[in-house]
Amino acid sequence: METKKPIHEIKSGSIKASIWENQGKDKSFFSVTIVKSYKSKKDNAWKNTNAFNDYDLAEILKVITDTKAYLGDRAN
């Protein structure tokens, strides 16, 4: 089975938005996932979380704004 990949990713600092294109009954639509990457102190491996701190808000806002601009009218 082939792993589906996002059509585009937008990053700001440790925050990443992944844009997914999905096929509906009559047309395509888009969904967005937002994650924060961090390096685990336990095993020194990179991991993702969807829990954010207050100081992440500016980067979250940036990736959301850039994502909306990327999608343009397609997101409506």
Backbone as XML, in Angstrom:
<?xml version="1.0"?>
<chain id="A" units="angstrom">
  <residue number="1" name="MET">
    <atom name="N" x="0.838" y="-1.188" z="0.000"/>
    <atom name="CA" x="0.000" y="0.000" z="0.000"/>
    <atom name="C" x="0.880" y="1.247" z="0.000"/>
  </residue>
  <residue number="2" name="GLU">
    <atom name="N" x="0.562" y="2.177" z="-0.867"/>
    <atom name="CA" x="1.333" y="3.409" z="-0.983"/>
    <atom name="C" x="0.961" y="4.372" z="0.134"/>
  </residue>
  <residue number="3" name="THR">
    <atom name="N" x="1.965" y="4.996" z="0.732"/>
    <atom name="CA" x="1.734" y="5.978" z="1.778"/>
    <atom name="C" x="1.393" y="7.312" z="1.130"/>
  </residue>
  <residue number="4" name="LYS">
    <atom name="N" x="0.289" y="7.895" z="1.547"/>
    <atom name="CA" x="-0.116" y="9.195" z="1.019"/>
    <atom name="C" x="0.778" y="10.275" z="1.603"/>
  </residue>
  <residue number="5" name="LYS">
    <atom name="N" x="1.181" y="11.214" z="0.763"/>
    <atom name="CA" x="2.039" y="12.311" z="1.194"/>
    <atom name="C" x="1.299" y="13.632" z="1.004"/>
  </residue>
  <residue number="6" name="PRO">
    <atom name="N" x="1.646" y="14.630" z="1.827"/>
    <atom name="CA" x="1.022" y="15.945" z="1.660"/>
    <atom name="C" x="1.432" y="16.560" z="0.321"/>
  </residue>
  <residue number="7" name="ILE">
    <atom name="N" x="0.560" y="17.419" z="-0.211"/>
    <atom name="CA" x="0.885" y="18.086" z="-1.475"/>
    <atom name="C" x="1.857" y="19.243" z="-1.257"/>
  </residue>
  <residue number="8" name="HIS">
    <atom name="N" x="1.918" y="19.728" z="-0.002"/>
    <atom name="CA" x="2.809" y="20.845" z="0.302"/>
    <atom name="C" x="3.002" y="20.928" z="1.818"/>
  </residue>
  <residue number="9" name="GLU">
    <atom name="N" x="4.157" y="21.415" z="2.240"/>
    <atom name="CA" x="4.421" y="21.652" z="3.663"/>
    <atom name="C" x="4.950" y="23.060" z="3.838"/>
  </residue>
  <residue number="10" name="ILE">
    <atom name="N" x="4.521" y="23.690" z="4.923"/>
    <atom name="CA" x="4.964" y="25.045" z="5.245"/>
    <atom name="C" x="5.508" y="25.019" z="6.661"/>
  </residue>
  <residue number="11" name="LYS">
    <atom name="N" x="6.725" y="25.552" z="6.848"/>
    <atom name="CA" x="7.381" y="25.510" z="8.153"/>
    <atom name="C" x="7.716" y="26.905" z="8.648"/>
  </residue>
  <residue number="12" name="SER">
    <atom name="N" x="7.667" y="27.045" z="9.957"/>
    <atom name="CA" x="8.157" y="28.241" z="10.634"/>
    <atom name="C" x="8.720" y="27.773" z="11.970"/>
  </residue>
  <residue number="13" name="GLY">
    <atom name="N" x="10.023" y="27.859" z="12.111"/>
    <atom name="CA" x="10.651" y="27.354" z="13.335"/>
    <atom name="C" x="10.370" y="25.878" z="13.506"/>
  </residue>
  <residue number="14" name="SER">
    <atom name="N" x="9.832" y="25.505" z="14.657"/>
    <atom name="CA" x="9.555" y="24.097" z="14.940"/>
    <atom name="C" x="8.134" y="23.681" z="14.546"/>
  </residue>
  <residue number="15" name="ILE">
    <atom name="N" x="7.371" y="24.598" z="13.936"/>
    <atom name="CA" x="5.974" y="24.331" z="13.570"/>
    <atom name="C" x="5.888" y="24.026" z="12.074"/>
  </residue>
  <residue number="16" name="LYS">
    <atom name="N" x="5.103" y="22.990" z="11.729"/>
    <atom name="CA" x="4.935" y="22.606" z="10.326"/>
    <atom name="C" x="3.465" y="22.345" z="10.035"/>
  </residue>
  <residue number="17" name="ALA">
    <atom name="N" x="2.988" y="22.932" z="8.938"/>
    <atom name="CA" x="1.649" y="22.645" z="8.430"/>
    <atom name="C" x="1.798" y="21.765" z="7.194"/>
  </residue>
  <residue number="18" name="SER">
    <atom name="N" x="1.069" y="20.663" z="7.162"/>
    <atom name="CA" x="1.042" y="19.781" z="6.001"/>
    <atom name="C" x="-0.324" y="19.911" z="5.352"/>
  </residue>
  <residue number="19" name="ILE">
    <atom name="N" x="-0.321" y="20.120" z="4.042"/>
    <atom name="CA" x="-1.566" y="20.308" z="3.295"/>
    <atom name="C" x="-1.845" y="19.020" z="2.521"/>
  </residue>
  <residue number="20" name="TRP">
    <atom name="N" x="-3.053" y="18.496" z="2.723"/>
    <atom name="CA" x="-3.458" y="17.227" z="2.114"/>
    <atom name="C" x="-4.591" y="17.493" z="1.135"/>
  </residue>
  <residue number="21" name="GLU">
    <atom name="N" x="-4.535" y="16.868" z="-0.028"/>
    <atom name="CA" x="-5.640" y="16.949" z="-0.969"/>
    <atom name="C" x="-6.415" y="15.640" z="-0.901"/>
  </residue>
  <residue number="22" name="ASN">
    <atom name="N" x="-7.714" y="15.767" z="-0.772"/>
    <atom name="CA" x="-8.593" y="14.607" z="-0.658"/>
    <atom name="C" x="-9.650" y="14.682" z="-1.757"/>
  </residue>
  <residue number="23" name="GLN">
    <atom name="N" x="-10.115" y="13.518" z="-2.177"/>
    <atom name="CA" x="-11.132" y="13.481" z="-3.215"/>
    <atom name="C" x="-12.490" y="13.235" z="-2.587"/>
  </residue>
  <residue number="24" name="GLY">
    <atom name="N" x="-13.396" y="14.197" z="-2.766"/>
    <atom name="CA" x="-14.770" y="14.045" z="-2.307"/>
    <atom name="C" x="-15.607" y="13.404" z="-3.398"/>
  </residue>
  <residue number="25" name="LYS">
    <atom name="N" x="-16.870" y="13.348" z="-3.170"/>
    <atom name="CA" x="-17.780" y="12.738" z="-4.142"/>
    <atom name="C" x="-17.770" y="13.482" z="-5.479"/>
  </residue>
  <residue number="26" name="ASP">
    <atom name="N" x="-17.806" y="14.812" z="-5.412"/>
    <atom name="CA" x="-17.878" y="15.612" z="-6.626"/>
    <atom name="C" x="-16.647" y="16.463" z="-6.912"/>
  </residue>
  <residue number="27" name="LYS">
    <atom name="N" x="-15.787" y="16.657" z="-5.912"/>
    <atom name="CA" x="-14.624" y="17.521" z="-6.117"/>
    <atom name="C" x="-13.558" y="17.242" z="-5.071"/>
  </residue>
  <residue number="28" name="SER">
    <atom name="N" x="-12.383" y="17.825" z="-5.292"/>
    <atom name="CA" x="-11.295" y="17.722" z="-4.329"/>
    <atom name="C" x="-11.507" y="18.721" z="-3.198"/>
  </residue>
  <residue number="29" name="PHE">
    <atom name="N" x="-10.983" y="18.387" z="-2.038"/>
    <atom name="CA" x="-10.969" y="19.337" z="-0.934"/>
    <atom name="C" x="-9.650" y="19.172" z="-0.200"/>
  </residue>
  <residue number="30" name="PHE">
    <atom name="N" x="-9.323" y="20.134" z="0.655"/>
    <atom name="CA" x="-8.031" y="20.158" z="1.322"/>
    <atom name="C" x="-8.212" y="20.081" z="2.827"/>
  </residue>
  <residue number="31" name="SER">
    <atom name="N" x="-7.261" y="19.444" z="3.471"/>
    <atom name="CA" x="-7.206" y="19.448" z="4.928"/>
    <atom name="C" x="-5.775" y="19.789" z="5.335"/>
  </residue>
  <residue number="32" name="VAL">
    <atom name="N" x="-5.640" y="20.256" z="6.557"/>
    <atom name="CA" x="-4.339" y="20.713" z="7.045"/>
    <atom name="C" x="-4.078" y="20.099" z="8.413"/>
  </residue>
  <residue number="33" name="THR">
    <atom name="N" x="-2.873" y="19.586" z="8.601"/>
    <atom name="CA" x="-2.441" y="19.144" z="9.928"/>
    <atom name="C" x="-1.276" y="20.030" z="10.360"/>
  </residue>
  <residue number="34" name="ILE">
    <atom name="N" x="-1.240" y="20.344" z="11.648"/>
    <atom name="CA" x="-0.174" y="21.184" z="12.196"/>
    <atom name="C" x="0.498" y="20.425" z="13.328"/>
  </residue>
  <residue number="35" name="VAL">
    <atom name="N" x="1.830" y="20.352" z="13.275"/>
    <atom name="CA" x="2.597" y="19.670" z="14.309"/>
    <atom name="C" x="3.784" y="20.520" z="14.734"/>
  </residue>
  <residue number="36" name="LYS">
    <atom name="N" x="4.267" y="20.214" z="15.905"/>
    <atom name="CA" x="5.485" y="20.828" z="16.426"/>
    <atom name="C" x="6.532" y="19.721" z="16.534"/>
  </residue>
  <residue number="37" name="SER">
    <atom name="N" x="7.718" y="19.964" z="15.993"/>
    <atom name="CA" x="8.818" y="18.996" z="16.082"/>
    <atom name="C" x="9.711" y="19.341" z="17.264"/>
  </residue>
  <residue number="38" name="TYR">
    <atom name="N" x="10.197" y="18.300" z="17.917"/>
    <atom name="CA" x="11.119" y="18.495" z="19.034"/>
    <atom name="C" x="12.043" y="17.289" z="19.124"/>
  </residue>
  <residue number="39" name="LYS">
    <atom name="N" x="13.180" y="17.496" z="19.743"/>
    <atom name="CA" x="14.142" y="16.415" z="19.930"/>
    <atom name="C" x="13.974" y="15.864" z="21.335"/>
  </residue>
  <residue number="40" name="SER">
    <atom name="N" x="13.693" y="14.581" z="21.423"/>
    <atom name="CA" x="13.470" y="13.922" z="22.704"/>
    <atom name="C" x="14.766" y="13.840" z="23.502"/>
  </residue>
  <residue number="41" name="LYS">
    <atom name="N" x="14.703" y="14.237" z="24.748"/>
    <atom name="CA" x="15.874" y="14.128" z="25.618"/>
    <atom name="C" x="16.121" y="12.673" z="26.000"/>
  </residue>
  <residue number="42" name="LYS">
    <atom name="N" x="15.068" y="11.877" z="25.973"/>
    <atom name="CA" x="15.158" y="10.476" z="26.382"/>
    <atom name="C" x="15.982" y="9.633" z="25.408"/>
  </residue>
  <residue number="43" name="ASP">
    <atom name="N" x="15.657" y="9.732" z="24.105"/>
    <atom name="CA" x="16.363" y="8.897" z="23.127"/>
    <atom name="C" x="17.032" y="9.708" z="22.012"/>
  </residue>
  <residue number="44" name="ASN">
    <atom name="N" x="17.042" y="11.042" z="22.148"/>
    <atom name="CA" x="17.706" y="11.944" z="21.211"/>
    <atom name="C" x="17.148" y="11.838" z="19.787"/>
  </residue>
  <residue number="45" name="ALA">
    <atom name="N" x="15.887" y="11.402" z="19.657"/>
    <atom name="CA" x="15.242" y="11.256" z="18.349"/>
    <atom name="C" x="14.257" y="12.405" z="18.130"/>
  </residue>
  <residue number="46" name="TRP">
    <atom name="N" x="14.059" y="12.774" z="16.864"/>
    <atom name="CA" x="13.079" y="13.803" z="16.519"/>
    <atom name="C" x="11.685" y="13.218" z="16.599"/>
  </residue>
  <residue number="47" name="LYS">
    <atom name="N" x="10.771" y="13.979" z="17.218"/>
    <atom name="CA" x="9.381" y="13.548" z="17.387"/>
    <atom name="C" x="8.462" y="14.717" z="17.067"/>
  </residue>
  <residue number="48" name="ASN">
    <atom name="N" x="7.185" y="14.406" z="16.866"/>
    <atom name="CA" x="6.169" y="15.431" z="16.611"/>
    <atom name="C" x="5.110" y="15.387" z="17.699"/>
  </residue>
  <residue number="49" name="THR">
    <atom name="N" x="4.519" y="16.544" z="17.959"/>
    <atom name="CA" x="3.413" y="16.638" z="18.900"/>
    <atom name="C" x="2.394" y="17.638" z="18.366"/>
  </residue>
  <residue number="50" name="ASN">
    <atom name="N" x="1.152" y="17.495" z="18.820"/>
    <atom name="CA" x="0.148" y="18.497" z="18.480"/>
    <atom name="C" x="-0.247" y="19.300" z="19.715"/>
  </residue>
  <residue number="51" name="ALA">
    <atom name="N" x="0.619" y="19.291" z="20.718"/>
    <atom name="CA" x="0.468" y="20.131" z="21.909"/>
    <atom name="C" x="1.430" y="21.310" z="21.763"/>
  </residue>
  <residue number="52" name="PHE">
    <atom name="N" x="0.910" y="22.506" z="21.987"/>
    <atom name="CA" x="1.698" y="23.704" z="21.762"/>
    <atom name="C" x="1.770" y="24.555" z="23.022"/>
  </residue>
  <residue number="53" name="ASN">
    <atom name="N" x="2.819" y="25.357" z="23.119"/>
    <atom name="CA" x="2.987" y="26.309" z="24.221"/>
    <atom name="C" x="2.559" y="27.692" z="23.753"/>
  </residue>
  <residue number="54" name="ASP">
    <atom name="N" x="2.371" y="28.585" z="24.707"/>
    <atom name="CA" x="1.966" y="29.942" z="24.350"/>
    <atom name="C" x="2.986" y="30.627" z="23.451"/>
  </residue>
  <residue number="55" name="TYR">
    <atom name="N" x="4.265" y="30.319" z="23.594"/>
    <atom name="CA" x="5.276" y="30.958" z="22.762"/>
    <atom name="C" x="5.319" y="30.372" z="21.348"/>
  </residue>
  <residue number="56" name="ASP">
    <atom name="N" x="4.543" y="29.323" z="21.065"/>
    <atom name="CA" x="4.428" y="28.764" z="19.712"/>
    <atom name="C" x="3.391" y="29.505" z="18.872"/>
  </residue>
  <residue number="57" name="LEU">
    <atom name="N" x="2.557" y="30.332" z="19.503"/>
    <atom name="CA" x="1.411" y="30.921" z="18.817"/>
    <atom name="C" x="1.789" y="31.765" z="17.603"/>
  </residue>
  <residue number="58" name="ALA">
    <atom name="N" x="2.860" y="32.526" z="17.682"/>
    <atom name="CA" x="3.267" y="33.363" z="16.545"/>
    <atom name="C" x="3.642" y="32.499" z="15.346"/>
  </residue>
  <residue number="59" name="GLU">
    <atom name="N" x="4.365" y="31.401" z="15.589"/>
    <atom name="CA" x="4.745" y="30.510" z="14.491"/>
    <atom name="C" x="3.528" y="29.772" z="13.940"/>
  </residue>
  <residue number="60" name="ILE">
    <atom name="N" x="2.592" y="29.399" z="14.803"/>
    <atom name="CA" x="1.360" y="28.753" z="14.347"/>
    <atom name="C" x="0.577" y="29.715" z="13.454"/>
  </residue>
  <residue number="61" name="LEU">
    <atom name="N" x="0.446" y="30.959" z="13.888"/>
    <atom name="CA" x="-0.254" y="31.954" z="13.099"/>
    <atom name="C" x="0.407" y="32.139" z="11.735"/>
  </residue>
  <residue number="62" name="LYS">
    <atom name="N" x="1.725" y="32.161" z="11.702"/>
    <atom name="CA" x="2.452" y="32.319" z="10.431"/>
    <atom name="C" x="2.173" y="31.160" z="9.495"/>
  </residue>
  <residue number="63" name="VAL">
    <atom name="N" x="2.258" y="29.915" z="9.969"/>
    <atom name="CA" x="2.023" y="28.786" z="9.059"/>
    <atom name="C" x="0.562" y="28.738" z="8.610"/>
  </residue>
  <residue number="64" name="ILE">
    <atom name="N" x="-0.371" y="29.137" z="9.468"/>
    <atom name="CA" x="-1.778" y="29.179" z="9.064"/>
    <atom name="C" x="-1.988" y="30.246" z="7.986"/>
  </residue>
  <residue number="65" name="THR">
    <atom name="N" x="-1.411" y="31.429" z="8.183"/>
    <atom name="CA" x="-1.529" y="32.510" z="7.200"/>
    <atom name="C" x="-0.900" y="32.102" z="5.871"/>
  </residue>
  <residue number="66" name="ASP">
    <atom name="N" x="0.290" y="31.509" z="5.921"/>
    <atom name="CA" x="0.974" y="31.072" z="4.703"/>
    <atom name="C" x="0.215" y="29.929" z="4.016"/>
  </residue>
  <residue number="67" name="THR">
    <atom name="N" x="-0.402" y="29.060" z="4.797"/>
    <atom name="CA" x="-1.189" y="27.964" z="4.242"/>
    <atom name="C" x="-2.412" y="28.502" z="3.512"/>
  </residue>
  <residue number="68" name="LYS">
    <atom name="N" x="-3.099" y="29.456" z="4.113"/>
    <atom name="CA" x="-4.260" y="30.067" z="3.479"/>
    <atom name="C" x="-3.851" y="30.753" z="2.185"/>
  </residue>
  <residue number="69" name="ALA">
    <atom name="N" x="-2.719" y="31.437" z="2.191"/>
    <atom name="CA" x="-2.236" y="32.097" z="0.982"/>
    <atom name="C" x="-1.884" y="31.064" z="-0.097"/>
  </residue>
  <residue number="70" name="TYR">
    <atom name="N" x="-1.283" y="29.960" z="0.285"/>
    <atom name="CA" x="-0.933" y="28.896" z="-0.668"/>
    <atom name="C" x="-2.187" y="28.309" z="-1.308"/>
  </residue>
  <residue number="71" name="LEU">
    <atom name="N" x="-3.185" y="28.054" z="-0.499"/>
    <atom name="CA" x="-4.411" y="27.454" z="-1.007"/>
    <atom name="C" x="-5.265" y="28.447" z="-1.801"/>
  </residue>
  <residue number="72" name="GLY">
    <atom name="N" x="-5.188" y="29.722" z="-1.439"/>
    <atom name="CA" x="-5.951" y="30.740" z="-2.149"/>
    <atom name="C" x="-7.418" y="30.394" z="-2.221"/>
  </residue>
  <residue number="73" name="ASP">
    <atom name="N" x="-7.989" y="30.568" z="-3.381"/>
    <atom name="CA" x="-9.418" y="30.330" z="-3.574"/>
    <atom name="C" x="-9.777" y="28.850" z="-3.523"/>
  </residue>
  <residue number="74" name="ARG">
    <atom name="N" x="-8.802" y="27.968" z="-3.640"/>
    <atom name="CA" x="-9.098" y="26.525" z="-3.615"/>
    <atom name="C" x="-9.649" y="26.092" z="-2.270"/>
  </residue>
  <residue number="75" name="ALA">
    <atom name="N" x="-9.338" y="26.847" z="-1.192"/>
    <atom name="CA" x="-9.758" y="26.463" z="0.153"/>
    <atom name="C" x="-11.208" y="26.819" z="0.447"/>
  </residue>
  <residue number="76" name="ASN">
    <atom name="N" x="-11.875" y="27.480" z="-0.457"/>
    <atom name="CA" x="-13.276" y="27.881" z="-0.225"/>
    <atom name="C" x="-14.245" y="26.856" z="-0.769"/>
  </residue>
</chain>
